[in-house]
Amino acid sequence: MAFNPADVKSLMEITSRPELIFVKGEGSWLEDQEGRRYLDIMQGWAVNCLGHCPPEVVQAIEHQAKVLINPSPGFYNQPSIDLANRLTSASCFDRVFFANSGAEANEGAIKLARKWGQIHRNGAYKIITFDHSFHGRTLATMSASGKAGWDKKFAPQVDGFPKAIMNYLDSVRELIDDQTVAVMLEPVQGEGGVIPADMQFMRELRALTREKGILLIVDEVQTGMGRCGTMFAYQHYGIEPDIMTLGKGIGGGVPLSALLCREEVACFEHGDQGGTYNGNPLMTAAGVAVFDVLNAPGFMESINERAQYLSDGLNKLSAKWGMKGERGLGLLRALMLDREDGNAIVEAARTRAPEGLLLNAPRTNLLRFMPALNISKEEIDLMLSWLDELIAQVRQ
Ligand SMILES: *Cc1c(COP(=O)(O)O)cnc(C)c1O
């Protein structure tokens, strides 16, 4: 069936979408309404960590949908208990609150830090965040984000998010005052262009926040759940934060996110936090299925092996085309272009014949790769060889 623009008129126009309707997905492949196939290296912005329609997740949802969808967040349900226990066992955190999106989990983290500041720091409420960071699209999380121009959109902002410079500890130190309650960062800035925190910076930041008696919050909405080659990216740095948020990969494609904290920080009182869908068994059952695949023996090692393989391949491409190398952690990587033709490459990739390739350029001089964590070496090879042809095509 051909695409008819009149069919989509009822949808609010919030971004420029290509004239395609996707109807099917399996693993690293998507199929549109005309039966064309696409190798998907975006996976819903790092959301489908096990690819499209992974059997484990499909089965968990099927089963759970038949037995219990929503008892109410005011009651316990087994899948949410199971997932919370798995997450606390695998991390340095003791308590979990489930939510439905990354932004909502981050809102919860901001509220939790402010509450902790009311109790322990004399009402301190400021949370230091970073230039080029991305924390979501609610009013508070947009204010926390360091995206250019976002301070003016939907003004007035939510107050209390001074911006420091990533990987520059003095810029954090200078902003800390008696109103500061926390520092919040992405271990690898994703939307900002795949910029990892330096090992030394992360460790010194942990030491500094301890010394000043303030909280360290890691936004692992993009970096968590194996994306960076450890279950959580903070583990790569050998530090222990006070608060962490998860989203994207945690549900393997369904709306699920989480706010985690250590016992000492778990200071919400009844009525402070909640939400209609929070911790519902349908989504948390999917989360349990995802977690068990990621946590199986050897899975993290295999991510790191293929991450190295992808990194080597990108470096070769970069050398061949005179680009500026690649960077990233695990299977969250970027190829740094030597010119501003990222969008042209993305466009050429999507319209490639006979099969398309779905890529993302968070900046015009950068391509971002966030494939399914179970992408095969053959699929990586295919992507690299297509990319080579596409660069030749765009730059001819
Ligand atoms: C995607 C993302 C968010 C927002 O998540 P939503 O589910 O879109 O609300 C927040 N923080 C980071 C680091 C992200 O990558």
Ligand as a Chemical Component Dictionary entry (heavy atoms), coordinates in Angstrom:
data_LIG
# 
_chem_comp.id                   LIG 
_chem_comp.type                 NON-POLYMER 
_chem_comp.pdbx_formal_charge   0 
_chem_comp.three_letter_code    LIG 
# 
loop_
_chem_comp_atom.comp_id 
_chem_comp_atom.atom_id 
_chem_comp_atom.alt_atom_id 
_chem_comp_atom.type_symbol 
_chem_comp_atom.charge 
_chem_comp_atom.model_Cartn_x 
_chem_comp_atom.model_Cartn_y 
_chem_comp_atom.model_Cartn_z 
_chem_comp_atom.pdbx_ordinal 
LIG C1 C1 C 0 15.968 9.413  26.122 1  
LIG C2 C2 C 0 16.538 10.010 27.354 2  
LIG C3 C3 C 0 15.722 10.604 28.340 3  
LIG C4 C4 C 0 14.241 10.775 28.162 4  
LIG O1 O1 O 0 13.552 9.570  28.115 5  
LIG P1 P1 P 0 12.031 9.555  27.610 6  
LIG O2 O2 O 0 11.614 8.125  27.780 7  
LIG O3 O3 O 0 12.043 10.013 26.191 8  
LIG O4 O4 O 0 11.272 10.477 28.484 9  
LIG C5 C5 C 0 16.324 11.076 29.493 10 
LIG N1 N1 N 0 17.648 10.973 29.669 11 
LIG C6 C6 C 0 18.463 10.408 28.751 12 
LIG C7 C7 C 0 19.918 10.304 29.036 13 
LIG C8 C8 C 0 17.934 9.923  27.553 14 
LIG O5 O5 O 0 18.740 9.398  26.633 15 
# 
loop_
_chem_comp_bond.comp_id 
_chem_comp_bond.atom_id_1 
_chem_comp_bond.atom_id_2 
_chem_comp_bond.value_order 
_chem_comp_bond.pdbx_ordinal 
LIG C1 C2 SING 1  
LIG C2 C3 SING 2  
LIG C2 C8 DOUB 3  
LIG C3 C4 SING 4  
LIG C3 C5 DOUB 5  
LIG C4 O1 SING 6  
LIG O1 P1 SING 7  
LIG P1 O2 DOUB 8  
LIG P1 O3 SING 9  
LIG P1 O4 SING 10 
LIG C5 N1 SING 11 
LIG N1 C6 DOUB 12 
LIG C6 C7 SING 13 
LIG C6 C8 SING 14 
LIG C8 O5 SING 15 
# 
